[in-house]
């Protein structure tokens, strides 16, 4: 919520999914917008155009997450464009991490390179914590686009879908392919973990679960 408004990322629906019953296009029904909506359901602001994926001005491609920033800008994880962008209410990109379209495979772990980013969070120190999913890591980057910390639970994460900084300074990681949530300290040492694939009613995984 942003006051009485709701900020949402309109990712859309891929084709062939059960939840896509309303979607008549077998290739899916993308949305490709980030929206601010009032209590009556009226769109008061949006970045991106409905079902018009792109990387130019006022265009997104699979925006999976959006966050309202204290300065009134919006932080958008623009997944298919391989970037995280900060957008002003005037629809200007004022900061970007990740080369639009992605880096070469050999450079995918370098500064300013992402591979299927899935979330981004502004930290109290002004840095950005990014879940770099297909690079199996969360990275803390500064405004100069340099990586200042990397979190992989000592190299054990696979498909790192979400990350969040905790009040004690530790980082919570969603280790998707291993069916695990893991907490690491500032030195990336595991201090707690919970496997979601161990119960009788959970989905089994082929990863590192017990």
FENHU-V75338 format. One record per backbone hydrogen bond with DSSP energy under -1.0 kcal/mol. CO is the residue of the C=O (numbers start at 1). NH is the residue of the N-H. E is the energy in kcal/mol with one decimal. If there is no record, write none. Layout:
co | nh | e
CO | NH | E
CO | NH | E
//
This chain:
co | nh | e
2 | 5 | -2.1
5 | 2 | -2.9
6 | 37 | -2.3
8 | 35 | -2.8
9 | 11 | -1.4
10 | 32 | -1.1
10 | 33 | -1.4
11 | 31 | -1.3
13 | 29 | -2.6
17 | 20 | -1.9
20 | 23 | -1.6
25 | 28 | -2.3
29 | 13 | -1.9
31 | 51 | -1.6
33 | 10 | -3.4
34 | 47 | -2.2
35 | 8 | -2.4
36 | 44 | -2.9
36 | 45 | -1.2
37 | 6 | -2.4
38 | 41 | -2.0
42 | 38 | -2.6
45 | 36 | -2.6
47 | 34 | -2.1
49 | 52 | -1.9
56 | 59 | -1.3
60 | 54 | -1.2
61 | 80 | -1.6
62 | 79 | -1.4
65 | 77 | -2.6
67 | 75 | -3.0
69 | 72 | -2.1
73 | 69 | -2.8
74 | 87 | -2.9
75 | 67 | -2.2
76 | 85 | -2.5
77 | 64 | -1.8
77 | 79 | -1.2
78 | 83 | -1.5
79 | 82 | -2.1
81 | 101 | -2.2
83 | 78 | -1.9
84 | 97 | -2.8
85 | 76 | -3.2
86 | 94 | -2.4
86 | 95 | -1.1
87 | 74 | -2.7
88 | 91 | -2.1
92 | 88 | -2.5
95 | 86 | -2.9
97 | 84 | -2.6
99 | 102 | -2.9
104 | 107 | -1.5
105 | 108 | -1.1
107 | 110 | -2.1
110 | 113 | -1.1
112 | 99 | -1.1
115 | 134 | -2.0
119 | 131 | -2.5
121 | 129 | -3.1
123 | 126 | -1.9
127 | 123 | -3.0
128 | 141 | -2.7
129 | 121 | -2.1
130 | 139 | -2.5
131 | 118 | -2.6
131 | 133 | -1.3
132 | 135 | -1.2
132 | 137 | -1.4
133 | 136 | -1.8
133 | 160 | -1.2
137 | 132 | -2.1
138 | 151 | -3.1
139 | 130 | -2.9
140 | 148 | -3.2
140 | 149 | -1.2
141 | 128 | -2.6
142 | 145 | -2.1
146 | 142 | -2.1
149 | 140 | -2.8
151 | 138 | -2.1
152 | 156 | -1.6
152 | 157 | -1.8
158 | 177 | -2.2
159 | 161 | -1.2
159 | 176 | -1.7
162 | 174 | -2.8
164 | 172 | -3.1
166 | 169 | -1.9
170 | 166 | -3.0
171 | 184 | -2.5
172 | 164 | -1.9
173 | 182 | -2.5
174 | 161 | -1.7
174 | 176 | -1.4
175 | 180 | -1.8
176 | 179 | -1.7
179 | 196 | -3.7
180 | 175 | -2.6
181 | 194 | -2.8
182 | 173 | -3.2
183 | 191 | -2.9
183 | 192 | -1.3
184 | 171 | -2.6
185 | 188 | -2.2
189 | 185 | -2.1
192 | 183 | -3.2
194 | 181 | -2.7
199 | 202 | -1.3
//
